């Protein structure tokens, strides 16, 4: 496991919560991370997405979609959905679809085995509970604190492992599903010339490549976080970093060990419902690709 100290190279994302903005200029609630709950892209926030207005039990739903492509020609698409009950419970779903590109051909060339699937499907079911909202108990210094449970199911992994005669099992991939547990702490810093949002998270997980390669059964506590600077009330830049485990055996030329992620992103609020964002992602070594560099664009719509 590589823990790069270059945490918080800038990545972007916009939030409605906090009192740094006038009521009529606040940007929308958190964007959706790639796994389908309130966050930036690969990391998240203690803020919940689109909470219910006063007097209502349910908030309005939010949906998102995006695509990430590496410079080597591999793509991952993601679609997301959240619904928040009151201002304490957020439910979410995210579907990640990874294109294997030329990996099946490479596997066939090196091993003689054929992978029947050219795409990997990862389903993410999320539930998050806000233990503290920012400024609770009339204490302005209190951060927001949220805990979460995230069930992940890889619906194509079993078939791929069968096609490979159990190769994934042999390198330490034990399951096609697993649960991540998260705790996030969020604080808006208002004493600077422009608002700065800080998010820090701890994740307990056994997922390999967020579950796209399955689950090893070896759980670890991992650190992640981000910082967001609001350049204007509608435009923000920031940075995120996500520590990754490395609990499976690499296969030379086919499956590399897992690296930490970081990204550089900017986001813009088009109107009260639509936010768009995009940026650069450094994913380290991913499967057969070394030092994967990727670019992504995504959008979120609040009803």
C-alpha positions as CSV (number, residue, x, y, z in Angstrom):
1,X,0.0,0.0,0.0
2,X,1.5,3.3,-1.1
3,X,0.6,6.4,1.0
4,X,1.5,9.4,-1.0
5,X,1.9,12.5,1.1
6,X,0.8,14.8,-1.7
7,X,-2.7,14.9,-0.2
8,X,-5.0,17.7,-1.5
9,X,-3.7,18.5,-4.9
10,X,-6.7,20.4,-6.1
11,X,-10.1,18.7,-7.1
12,X,-13.5,20.3,-7.2
13,X,-17.0,20.1,-5.9
14,X,-19.8,22.3,-4.7
15,X,-21.9,22.4,-1.6
16,X,-25.1,24.1,-0.4
17,X,-24.5,23.7,3.3
18,X,-22.6,26.1,5.4
19,X,-23.2,29.8,5.9
20,X,-20.5,31.2,3.7
21,X,-23.0,32.1,0.9
22,X,-26.0,34.3,0.6
23,X,-29.3,32.3,0.5
24,X,-29.9,33.1,-3.1
25,X,-26.3,32.3,-4.3
26,X,-25.6,29.1,-2.5
27,X,-24.4,26.4,-4.9
28,X,-26.3,23.0,-4.9
29,X,-25.8,20.3,-2.4
30,X,-22.8,17.9,-2.7
31,X,-22.1,16.4,-6.1
32,X,-22.2,12.6,-6.4
33,X,-19.0,10.6,-6.1
34,X,-18.5,7.7,-8.5
35,X,-19.9,5.2,-6.0
36,X,-23.2,7.0,-5.6
37,X,-23.3,9.3,-2.6
38,X,-22.6,12.8,-1.6
39,X,-19.0,13.8,-2.4
40,X,-16.6,15.0,-5.0
41,X,-15.4,12.2,-7.3
42,X,-13.4,9.5,-5.6
43,X,-13.8,11.0,-2.1
44,X,-16.7,12.3,-0.2
45,X,-18.2,14.6,2.4
46,X,-20.1,14.6,5.7
47,X,-22.8,16.8,3.9
48,X,-25.8,14.9,2.7
49,X,-27.2,15.3,-0.8
50,X,-30.4,17.4,-1.3
51,X,-31.9,17.2,2.2
52,X,-35.6,17.8,2.8
53,X,-36.9,21.3,3.2
54,X,-38.5,22.3,6.5
55,X,-41.8,20.5,7.0
56,X,-41.1,17.7,4.5
57,X,-40.0,14.2,5.3
58,X,-38.3,13.5,2.0
59,X,-35.9,15.6,0.0
60,X,-36.1,15.7,-3.8
61,X,-34.0,13.1,-5.6
62,X,-30.7,13.8,-7.3
63,X,-29.2,12.0,-10.3
64,X,-25.8,12.0,-11.8
65,X,-23.8,10.6,-14.7
66,X,-20.3,10.8,-16.0
67,X,-17.5,9.1,-17.8
68,X,-13.8,8.6,-17.0
69,X,-11.3,7.7,-19.7
70,X,-7.6,6.8,-19.4
71,X,-5.0,7.9,-21.8
72,X,-4.5,4.2,-22.7
73,X,-8.1,4.0,-24.0
74,X,-9.9,2.4,-21.1
75,X,-13.2,3.9,-20.0
76,X,-15.5,3.8,-16.9
77,X,-19.0,5.1,-16.9
78,X,-21.0,5.8,-13.8
79,X,-24.6,6.7,-13.0
80,X,-25.8,7.7,-9.6
81,X,-28.9,8.4,-7.6
82,X,-29.6,9.7,-4.1
83,X,-32.7,10.3,-1.9
84,X,-32.4,11.9,1.5
85,X,-34.9,11.4,4.3
86,X,-35.2,14.5,6.5
87,X,-31.8,16.0,7.1
88,X,-30.2,12.9,8.6
89,X,-30.4,9.8,6.4
90,X,-29.1,9.6,2.8
91,X,-29.8,6.6,0.6
92,X,-27.9,6.2,-2.6
93,X,-27.0,3.9,-5.5
94,X,-24.2,4.0,-8.0
95,X,-23.5,1.8,-11.0
96,X,-19.9,1.7,-12.3
97,X,-19.2,0.1,-15.6
98,X,-15.5,-0.5,-16.5
99,X,-14.5,-1.3,-20.1
100,X,-11.6,-3.8,-20.1
101,X,-10.5,-2.5,-23.5
102,X,-7.7,-4.8,-24.9
103,X,-7.2,-6.7,-21.6
104,X,-9.1,-9.8,-22.7
105,X,-7.0,-10.0,-25.9
106,X,-3.8,-9.6,-23.8
107,X,-4.9,-12.4,-21.4
108,X,-5.7,-14.7,-24.3
109,X,-2.3,-14.0,-25.9
110,X,-0.4,-14.7,-22.7
111,X,-2.4,-17.5,-21.2
112,X,-4.6,-19.0,-23.9
113,X,-7.7,-18.3,-21.7
114,X,-10.6,-16.2,-22.9
115,X,-12.6,-13.7,-20.9
116,X,-16.2,-13.8,-22.1
117,X,-17.0,-10.3,-20.6
118,X,-15.5,-7.1,-21.9
119,X,-17.1,-5.0,-19.2
120,X,-17.2,-5.1,-15.4
121,X,-20.3,-4.1,-13.6
122,X,-20.1,-2.8,-10.0
123,X,-23.3,-2.0,-8.0
124,X,-23.0,0.2,-5.0
125,X,-25.9,0.5,-2.4
126,X,-25.3,3.2,0.1
127,X,-26.8,4.4,3.4
128,X,-25.4,7.4,5.4
129,X,-26.4,8.8,8.7
130,X,-25.6,12.4,9.8
131,X,-24.5,12.2,13.5
132,X,-23.8,15.9,13.7
133,X,-24.7,18.7,11.4
134,X,-22.2,21.6,11.1
135,X,-22.8,24.0,14.0
136,X,-25.2,21.7,15.9
137,X,-26.0,22.8,19.5
138,X,-25.4,26.4,18.5
139,X,-21.6,25.6,18.5
140,X,-20.2,27.2,15.3
141,X,-16.9,25.3,15.7
142,X,-18.6,21.9,15.5
143,X,-18.0,20.1,12.2
144,X,-20.5,17.9,10.4
145,X,-20.0,14.1,11.1
146,X,-21.5,11.4,9.0
147,X,-21.2,7.6,9.1
148,X,-22.0,5.3,6.2
149,X,-22.4,1.6,5.1
150,X,-21.8,0.8,1.5
151,X,-22.7,-2.6,0.1
152,X,-20.9,-3.4,-3.2
153,X,-21.7,-6.2,-5.6
154,X,-19.7,-7.1,-8.7
155,X,-22.1,-8.9,-11.0
156,X,-19.5,-10.0,-13.6
157,X,-16.5,-11.1,-11.4
158,X,-17.7,-14.7,-10.9
159,X,-18.0,-15.3,-14.6
160,X,-14.6,-13.7,-15.3
161,X,-12.9,-15.8,-12.6
162,X,-14.5,-19.0,-14.1
163,X,-13.3,-18.0,-17.6
164,X,-9.8,-17.6,-16.0
165,X,-9.9,-21.0,-14.3
166,X,-9.9,-19.5,-10.8
167,X,-6.9,-17.1,-11.4
168,X,-8.5,-14.3,-9.5
169,X,-9.2,-16.6,-6.5
170,X,-5.6,-17.7,-6.7
171,X,-4.2,-14.2,-6.4
172,X,-6.3,-13.4,-3.3
173,X,-9.7,-12.3,-4.6
174,X,-12.2,-14.1,-2.3
175,X,-15.6,-12.6,-3.0
176,X,-17.7,-10.7,-5.5
177,X,-19.4,-8.6,-2.8
178,X,-18.4,-6.7,0.3
179,X,-19.2,-3.8,2.6
180,X,-17.3,-0.6,3.1
181,X,-17.8,1.5,6.3
182,X,-17.0,5.2,6.3
183,X,-16.8,8.1,8.7
184,X,-16.5,11.6,7.4
185,X,-15.8,14.9,9.1
186,X,-16.5,18.2,7.2
187,X,-15.9,21.8,8.1
188,X,-16.3,25.0,6.2
189,X,-13.6,27.6,6.9
190,X,-15.0,31.1,6.6
191,X,-12.2,33.4,7.8
192,X,-10.2,33.3,4.5
193,X,-10.9,35.7,1.6
194,X,-13.0,32.9,0.0
195,X,-14.7,29.9,1.7
196,X,-12.6,26.8,2.0
197,X,-14.2,23.4,2.6
198,X,-12.3,20.6,4.3
199,X,-13.4,17.0,4.2
200,X,-11.6,14.1,6.0
201,X,-12.6,10.5,5.9
202,X,-11.7,7.1,7.3
203,X,-12.8,3.9,5.4
204,X,-12.8,0.3,6.4
205,X,-12.8,-1.9,3.4
206,X,-11.5,-5.1,1.7
207,X,-12.3,-3.9,-1.8
208,X,-9.7,-4.3,-4.6
209,X,-10.0,-1.3,-6.9
210,X,-13.2,-0.1,-5.1
211,X,-14.6,-3.6,-5.9
212,X,-14.1,-3.6,-9.6
213,X,-11.6,-6.4,-9.1
214,X,-13.6,-8.0,-6.2
215,X,-12.9,-8.3,-2.5
216,X,-10.0,-9.9,-0.7
217,X,-11.4,-10.5,2.8
218,X,-8.5,-8.6,4.3
219,X,-10.0,-5.4,5.8
220,X,-8.0,-2.3,6.3
221,X,-8.6,1.2,7.7
222,X,-7.8,3.7,4.9
223,X,-7.6,7.5,4.9
224,X,-9.0,9.9,2.3
225,X,-9.9,13.5,2.1
226,X,-10.3,16.6,0.0
227,X,-10.2,20.4,0.1
228,X,-12.4,22.7,-2.0
229,X,-11.9,26.4,-2.6
230,X,-14.9,28.5,-3.8
231,X,-13.3,30.9,-6.3
232,X,-16.8,32.3,-6.8
233,X,-20.2,31.3,-5.5
234,X,-20.6,29.2,-8.6
235,X,-17.1,28.0,-9.4
236,X,-14.9,25.9,-7.3
237,X,-11.6,24.1,-7.5
238,X,-10.0,21.7,-5.1
239,X,-8.1,18.5,-4.5
240,X,-8.8,14.9,-3.3
241,X,-6.7,12.0,-2.2
242,X,-7.7,8.4,-1.5
243,X,-5.6,5.8,0.1
244,X,-6.0,2.3,-1.4
245,X,-5.2,-1.2,0.0
246,X,-2.9,-3.6,-1.8
247,X,-4.0,-7.1,-0.6
248,X,-3.8,-9.3,-3.7
249,X,-0.9,-10.8,-5.6
250,X,0.1,-9.1,-8.8
251,X,0.4,-10.9,-12.1
252,X,3.3,-9.5,-14.1
253,X,2.0,-7.7,-17.2
254,X,-1.7,-8.4,-16.5
255,X,-2.7,-7.3,-13.0
256,X,-0.5,-4.7,-11.2
257,X,-0.6,-4.0,-7.5
258,X,-3.0,-1.3,-6.3
259,X,-2.0,2.4,-5.9
260,X,-3.4,5.4,-4.1
261,X,-5.5,7.9,-6.1
262,X,-5.5,11.7,-6.4
263,X,-7.2,14.1,-8.7
264,X,-7.4,17.7,-9.9
265,X,-11.0,18.9,-10.7
266,X,-13.1,22.0,-11.2
267,X,-16.9,22.4,-11.0
268,X,-19.4,25.0,-12.2
269,X,-23.0,25.5,-11.2
270,X,-25.0,26.1,-14.4
271,X,-28.2,26.8,-12.6
272,X,-30.1,25.8,-9.4
273,X,-30.5,22.2,-10.6
274,X,-27.4,21.4,-12.8
275,X,-23.8,21.2,-11.8
276,X,-21.0,20.1,-14.2
277,X,-17.5,19.1,-13.3
278,X,-14.4,17.6,-14.8
279,X,-10.8,17.0,-14.2
280,X,-7.6,15.0,-14.2
281,X,-7.2,11.8,-12.2
282,X,-4.0,9.9,-11.3
283,X,-5.0,6.3,-10.6
284,X,-1.5,4.7,-10.4
285,X,-1.2,1.2,-11.8
286,X,-4.6,-0.2,-12.7
287,X,-4.8,-3.9,-14.0
288,X,-2.3,-4.0,-16.9
289,X,-1.9,-0.2,-17.2
290,X,1.0,1.5,-15.5
291,X,0.7,5.0,-14.0
292,X,-2.8,5.4,-15.4
293,X,-3.7,9.0,-16.2
294,X,-7.4,9.8,-16.7
295,X,-9.7,12.6,-17.5
296,X,-13.4,12.7,-16.5
297,X,-16.5,14.8,-16.9
298,X,-19.7,14.4,-14.9
299,X,-22.9,16.1,-14.2
300,X,-25.5,16.2,-11.3
301,X,-29.1,17.2,-11.5
302,X,-31.2,18.1,-8.5
303,X,-35.0,17.9,-8.9
